[in-house]
Amino acid sequence: MAAAEKKDRYEYLTKTPVPELIVRLSVPTIISMLVTGIYNAADTYFVGQIPEAGTQATAAVGIVFPLMAVIQAIGFFFGHGSGNFLSRMLGAGEKDKANEMASTGFALALLFGVSFAVFGNIAIKPIVSFLASDDVSADTLRMTADYAGIILLGAPFTMGQFVINNQLRFQGAAVYAMVGLMAGAVINMGLDPLLIFVFDMGVRGAAIATISGQIMSFCILLIGAGKGENIRIKINRIRINLYYIGQIINGGAPSLFRQGLAAIATVLLNRSAGSLGADEAIAGMSIVTRVMMLVSSALIGFGQGYQPVCSFNYGAGLKKRVKEGFSFCVKWGTVFLTLAGIVCFVFAPQIVRVFRDDDAVVAVGQVALRCQAVALPLLAVSIITNMMLQSIGSGVKASITSSARNGIFFIPAILILPELFGLTGVEITQTVADICAVALAVPMGLSELKRME
């Protein structure tokens, strides 16, 4: 990178007014996260339209979701771990370390992805048995195995694309990162109806459409990693040593906990819903999970626009800009989620019915969606706080706050509340966990903000 290019990037990330800079960086990341949400929702929508088997197919996709979440969690672990570090190094002028971290994080993700693809398909039967409850129908189990086996084959590409996407974001190249994900989403949504209905491939077609989109995104993002000012991924820069592994763990562990625990939470949710309401309850809760993921993905994209601003300026010693960006994101994130929560609460039955026109599925889904809509505005504080802690390298606090919503509070709640309130306990679990997570995030975030003074 030429000296002038280095100066341009430094000036851009440290001199541009913080609100303007966050908006510029967050627009493509919001689109990227919405695309990721569409990835997760598209299969649910299309398989729900399969005649006579839509409820079972929707349940099958919902059962496999935790497995997809684990694959994504590992991709984000290496992507956020390497991206946070390389952004701070670029801010501090340590380009060599940034270069080595980019290649190392990508290589480790590919190794994990290949391992998942091979060993996951070997152990597909016990994996499906673990993910599903004992009350799931035989047709749903068969569809679950079909869908999961193909999804596992795409693990190397899924993990790899998330690593490159996050590394590009943390360098300020959010637009190209968005383009890569959007290309894959277009492929996914175009192939879904073609393979599911025209070629009559059912859930197998949905899975093939998903991994085809991921392969497309992987290829486009890999090409983009070598363009312009972006750090190039090269084999001779890979440094698998304790120093870089430690930095990846410090920066990526919060993402791993956040999404890994989300996978565990979804398994427990599906098993509890299945035992109390069979396939219809699993389908209803699965739809609500996808809808809430789509809504919160916009906030996460907004926060991801803040992350490079936070990490780069923190590395450059400009902590006032870090705090200004935090306040900006919390304020406008809360406004957005309040409006989204109102829409979800008022139109809950209609939203669930878009995915599956089944009265039993809608009955479960509308209650759960309204409960989660009530707590939705609180997510701005907990999510932005977690992103701030992660971006400044406060790994322990970031790991705790990222574990709160889907782990520390959700897991005890999903084990206790259904025993007390039956299916209603399943429907209110996420709301209870969200309220508790905010109460934990506030003091942890304030302690770091005060330390910056």
ZAMARGU-4260 file (C-alpha; in steps of 0.2 Angstrom, whole numbers, plus 5000, padded with zeros to 4 digits):
<rodrens>
0) 5000/5000/5000 | 5007/5017/4995 | 5010/5030/5008 | 4996/5041/5001 | 4984/5027/5002
5) 4989/5023/5020 | 4986/5042/5024 | 4969/5042/5015 | 4962/5027/5025 | 4969/5034/5041
10) 4961/5051/5038 | 4945/5044/5032 | 4943/5033/5048 | 4949/5046/5061 | 4944/5063/5054
15) 4927/5060/5046 | 4913/5065/5058 | 4908/5050/5068 | 4889/5050/5064 | 4893/5052/5045
20) 4906/5039/5045 | 4895/5026/5054 | 4881/5029/5042 | 4893/5027/5027 | 4900/5011/5034
25) 4883/5004/5041 | 4873/5005/5025 | 4882/4991/5016 | 4884/4981/5032 | 4865/4983/5036
30) 4861/4976/5018 | 4874/4962/5021 | 4866/4957/5037 | 4848/4958/5029 | 4855/4947/5015
35) 4861/4935/5029 | 4844/4935/5037 | 4836/4932/5020 | 4848/4917/5018 | 4841/4910/5034
40) 4823/4915/5030 | 4822/4910/5011 | 4823/4891/5014 | 4810/4892/5028 | 4798/4902/5017
45) 4799/4891/5001 | 4799/4874/5010 | 4783/4880/5019 | 4775/4881/5002 | 4777/4862/4998
50) 4760/4854/4996 | 4755/4843/5011 | 4772/4842/5018 | 4776/4860/5022 | 4774/4859/5040
55) 4786/4845/5041 | 4798/4853/5029 | 4798/4869/5039 | 4801/4859/5055 | 4816/4850/5047
60) 4824/4867/5042 | 4821/4874/5059 | 4829/4858/5067 | 4845/4860/5056 | 4846/4879/5060
65) 4857/4876/5075 | 4869/4867/5065 | 4870/4881/5052 | 4872/4893/5067 | 4887/4883/5073
70) 4895/4884/5056 | 4892/4903/5055 | 4898/4905/5073 | 4915/4897/5068 | 4916/4908/5053
75) 4912/4924/5063 | 4924/4918/5077 | 4939/4918/5064 | 4932/4933/5055 | 4929/4944/5070
80) 4945/4938/5079 | 4956/4942/5064 | 4946/4957/5058 | 4947/4966/5075 | 4965/4963/5077
85) 4970/4968/5059 | 4960/4984/5061 | 4968/4989/5077 | 4985/4985/5069 | 4981/4996/5054
90) 4976/5010/5066 | 4993/5008/5075 | 5003/5007/5058 | 5007/4989/5060 | 5003/4983/5043
95) 5014/4967/5043 | 5005/4960/5058 | 4988/4964/5049 | 4994/4955/5034 | 4999/4939/5043
100) 4983/4939/5053 | 4972/4940/5038 | 4980/4925/5030 | 4980/4915/5046 | 4962/4918/5051
105) 4956/4913/5033 | 4967/4897/5033 | 4961/4891/5050 | 4943/4894/5045 | 4945/4883/5030
110) 4953/4869/5040 | 4939/4869/5052 | 4926/4870/5038 | 4933/4854/5029 | 4933/4845/5045
115) 4915/4849/5048 | 4910/4844/5030 | 4919/4827/5032 | 4915/4821/5050 | 4898/4829/5050
120) 4892/4818/5036 | 4900/4803/5043 | 4890/4806/5059 | 4874/4813/5051 | 4862/4801/5060
125) 4868/4804/5078 | 4868/4823/5074 | 4850/4823/5068 | 4845/4812/5083 | 4853/4825/5095
130) 4845/4840/5086 | 4827/4833/5085 | 4815/4829/5099 | 4808/4811/5102 | 4791/4817/5096
135) 4796/4822/5079 | 4788/4813/5065 | 4798/4800/5054 | 4795/4811/5038 | 4803/4826/5047
140) 4818/4816/5053 | 4821/4810/5035 | 4820/4828/5028 | 4831/4834/5042 | 4845/4822/5038
145) 4843/4826/5019 | 4845/4845/5022 | 4859/4844/5035 | 4870/4832/5025 | 4870/4845/5011
150) 4872/4860/5022 | 4888/4852/5030 | 4896/4850/5013 | 4896/4869/5011 | 4904/4872/5028
155) 4921/4877/5021 | 4914/4890/5009 | 4902/4896/5023 | 4916/4899/5036 | 4928/4906/5023
160) 4915/4919/5016 | 4912/4925/5033 | 4930/4927/5037 | 4934/4937/5022 | 4918/4947/5023
165) 4922/4953/5041 | 4940/4956/5037 | 4935/4968/5022 | 4922/4977/5034 | 4936/4980/5047
170) 4947/4988/5034 | 4933/5000/5029 | 4929/4990/5013 | 4911/4987/5018 | 4903/4990/5000
175) 4913/4976/4992 | 4909/4964/5007 | 4890/4968/5004 | 4892/4964/4985 | 4899/4947/4989
180) 4885/4942/5001 | 4871/4949/4990 | 4877/4939/4975 | 4876/4923/4985 | 4858/4928/4991
185) 4852/4931/4973 | 4858/4914/4968 | 4850/4906/4984 | 4833/4914/4981 | 4833/4911/4962
190) 4837/4892/4964 | 4826/4889/4979 | 4809/4889/4969 | 4818/4881/4954 | 4825/4866/4963
195) 4811/4864/4976 | 4796/4865/4965 | 4801/4863/4946 | 4814/4849/4949 | 4804/4842/4964
200) 4819/4841/4975 | 4810/4847/4991 | 4822/4851/5006 | 4837/4844/4996 | 4834/4858/4983
205) 4833/4871/4997 | 4850/4865/5004 | 4858/4864/4987 | 4852/4882/4984 | 4859/4888/5000
210) 4876/4881/4998 | 4877/4887/4979 | 4874/4904/4986 | 4888/4902/4999 | 4900/4896/4986
215) 4896/4911/4975 | 4899/4923/4989 | 4915/4914/4994 | 4922/4916/4976 | 4918/4934/4974
220) 4924/4939/4992 | 4940/4930/4989 | 4943/4940/4973 | 4939/4956/4982 | 4952/4953/4996
225) 4966/4956/4983 | 4959/4972/4976 | 4965/4990/4979 | 4970/4994/4997 | 4963/4978/5004
230) 4975/4966/5012 | 4979/4951/5001 | 4977/4933/5008 | 4993/4924/5004 | 4999/4907/5009
235) 5017/4913/5013 | 5009/4925/5026 | 5000/4911/5036 | 5007/4911/5054 | 4999/4898/5065
240) 5007/4902/5081 | 5001/4905/5099 | 5001/4924/5097 | 4989/4925/5083 | 4978/4911/5089
245) 4977/4920/5106 | 4972/4936/5097 | 4959/4927/5087 | 4952/4920/5103 | 4952/4936/5112
250) 4943/4945/5097 | 4932/4931/5091 | 4927/4922/5107 | 4912/4934/5110 | 4905/4930/5092
255) 4908/4911/5095 | 4899/4912/5112 | 4885/4923/5105 | 4881/4912/5090 | 4887/4895/5097
260) 4875/4897/5112 | 4862/4903/5100 | 4863/4886/5092 | 4862/4877/5109 | 4847/4888/5113
265) 4838/4883/5097 | 4841/4865/5100 | 4834/4866/5117 | 4820/4877/5111 | 4815/4864/5097
270) 4816/4849/5109 | 4805/4858/5121 | 4793/4864/5108 | 4792/4847/5100 | 4788/4838/5116
275) 4774/4850/5120 | 4767/4854/5103 | 4775/4842/5090 | 4780/4848/5072 | 4768/4862/5073
280) 4776/4870/5088 | 4793/4868/5081 | 4788/4876/5064 | 4780/4890/5073 | 4795/4894/5084
285) 4806/4892/5069 | 4797/4905/5060 | 4798/4917/5074 | 4816/4914/5076 | 4819/4918/5058
290) 4808/4934/5058 | 4817/4941/5074 | 4834/4937/5066 | 4829/4946/5050 | 4824/4961/5061
295) 4839/4961/5073 | 4850/4959/5058 | 4847/4977/5053 | 4853/4982/5070 | 4868/4971/5069
300) 4873/4978/5053 | 4871/4996/5060 | 4883/4990/5074 | 4895/4982/5062 | 4896/4999/5054
305) 4902/5006/5071 | 4915/4992/5074 | 4928/4997/5062 | 4926/5015/5068 | 4928/5009/5086
310) 4943/4997/5084 | 4953/5008/5072 | 4950/5024/5083 | 4954/5014/5099 | 4970/5008/5091
315) 4974/5026/5086 | 4971/5032/5104 | 4955/5043/5099 | 4944/5036/5113 | 4932/5051/5112
320) 4926/5045/5095 | 4923/5028/5101 | 4911/5035/5114 | 4903/5046/5102 | 4899/5032/5090
325) 4893/5021/5104 | 4880/5034/5110 | 4875/5037/5092 | 4871/5019/5088 | 4862/5015/5104
330) 4850/5030/5102 | 4845/5026/5084 | 4846/5008/5086 | 4833/5009/5100 | 4822/5020/5089
335) 4822/5008/5075 | 4819/4992/5086 | 4804/5001/5094 | 4796/5004/5077 | 4800/4986/5072
340) 4793/4979/5088 | 4776/4989/5086 | 4774/4981/5068 | 4778/4964/5074 | 4766/4965/5089
345) 4752/4972/5079 | 4754/4961/5063 | 4760/4945/5072 | 4747/4933/5065 | 4749/4939/5047
350) 4768/4938/5048 | 4768/4920/5054 | 4755/4915/5040 | 4767/4922/5027 | 4778/4908/5030
355) 4766/4894/5034 | 4747/4895/5032 | 4743/4883/5046 | 4732/4888/5060 | 4741/4877/5073
360) 4758/4884/5068 | 4751/4902/5068 | 4743/4900/5085 | 4761/4896/5093 | 4770/4908/5082
365) 4759/4924/5085 | 4761/4923/5104 | 4780/4920/5103 | 4782/4934/5091 | 4772/4947/5101
370) 4781/4942/5117 | 4798/4945/5109 | 4792/4961/5101 | 4789/4968/5118 | 4808/4966/5122
375) 4814/4970/5105 | 4819/4989/5109 | 4831/4983/5123 | 4842/4974/5111 | 4850/4990/5105
380) 4859/4992/5122 | 4865/4974/5124 | 4870/4972/5106 | 4880/4988/5103 | 4888/4986/5121
385) 4894/4969/5116 | 4901/4975/5099 | 4910/4990/5108 | 4918/4978/5121 | 4923/4966/5107
390) 4931/4980/5096 | 4941/4987/5109 | 4949/4970/5114 | 4940/4968/5131 | 4938/4950/5127
395) 4931/4944/5144 | 4917/4956/5146 | 4913/4955/5128 | 4912/4936/5130 | 4901/4937/5145
400) 4889/4950/5137 | 4888/4940/5121 | 4884/4924/5131 | 4870/4932/5141 | 4855/4932/5129
405) 4856/4915/5122 | 4866/4906/5136 | 4868/4913/5153 | 4849/4917/5154 | 4841/4908/5140
410) 4847/4890/5144 | 4840/4891/5162 | 4824/4899/5156 | 4820/4886/5143 | 4824/4872/5156
415) 4813/4880/5169 | 4798/4890/5161 | 4791/4876/5151 | 4790/4865/5166 | 4780/4879/5175
420) 4769/4885/5161 | 4769/4872/5147 | 4770/4879/5129 | 4768/4896/5135 | 4784/4894/5144
425) 4793/4891/5128 | 4785/4906/5120 | 4790/4918/5133 | 4808/4911/5136 | 4817/4923/5124
430) 4808/4938/5131 | 4814/4934/5149 | 4832/4931/5143 | 4832/4948/5133 | 4827/4958/5148
435) 4840/4950/5159 | 4854/4952/5146 | 4851/4971/5146 | 4852/4972/5164 | 4869/4963/5163
440) 4876/4973/5148 | 4873/4990/5155 | 4885/4990/5170 | 4899/4981/5160 | 4897/4994/5146
445) 4897/5009/5157 | 4913/5003/5166 | 4923/5003/5150 | 4916/5020/5144 | 4921/5027/5161
450) 4938/5020/5159 | 4941/5029/5143 | 4939/5045/5152
</rodrens>
